[in-house]
């Protein structure tokens, strides 16, 4: 990856981030900095900070030292403490209204802790064996490249789905469509009518297709493209592909969780707490597809297709079950009381969600241990064969990465 491209991308990210921060400084009413609008403006500025962080990561990844040094994440307890402290501070601030201006930035600290924890978990059995440049670039791709590309593809799909839904409703219930158009034209809002629209079979199917099919396909496609670009023309190991996939999935999940948290208003600490384990869905799916990409490059054939389908299925199961809970809950809320069958169905789906998440966490940890130990043994033998000390493992990593085409 050329240094000119990296520096150009970093400049664009930094410029956009600084512009968002300046917008906060200009638009915020400093005489009422605890007002209701403060949190919304601060959320926009928080994304500006994330853009600046992404620019800094790219600039660091372009240095020669990043190519010669293996990445090391902080100890696990650092990530846990950062995440827990951020959630606790957010709950206190939201409850007493202390400093809404700082809440989005506190959320960034918590997400940084989450990233540190999972990154350490993925590399703890073979620390400093993956070049820092590959980890940083894969993280930035997950944060911005994959998210932006996925949003564009999903908007295109949603546009087609909306046209299809309106056409389907026009065939099934023309009166509802006319009422829908009249309310939009007269009021500009849907009010309680939106619940009736969502409860129709056509719209429910479209929502399920969007979340359970379109979103997993587009997101996993854009994420694996980043892994393919980073390891283009290299002979990176299976473990390197695995860690790169973990970092791309982590970067994507961090930005996605930040967006959901900022949209939740004062409830963002609870959403951050609930969404933190969900990061393993993105991590597992992308790492699984990345392993398939390695097998494609080393063995050829169509095995990668099976891995990619597996990644989409993992992601799709989670999204599909989640949106099913939402649709069933909306149907139940429209009734006077929740039927026993609906309640049992919700409990069963929640149990399946817990099972999927547990399976993803277990697979990630076990695979990280298995591949990490194998990578550490390979690097140890390479160090002995080349006359390096095991302590100087980063030098060996640099020599192996140069041979694989990962240049600074």
BELGIKA-V610623 format. One record per run of one state. SS is the DSSP state (H for helix, E for strand, L for the rest). FROM is the first residue (numbers start at 1). TO is the last residue. If there is no record, write none. Layout:
SS;FROM;TO  SS;FROM;TO
This chain:
L;1;2  H;3;27  L;28;29  H;30;32  L;33;35  H;36;61  L;62;63  H;64;68  L;69;69  E;70;70  L;71;75  H;76;96  L;97;99  H;100;123  L;124;130  E;131;131  H;132;172  L;173;173  H;174;187  L;188;192  H;193;198  L;199;200  H;201;230  L;231;237  H;238;263  L;264;264  H;265;276  L;277;278  H;279;299  L;300;302  H;303;334  L;335;339  H;340;386  L;387;389  H;390;403  L;404;408
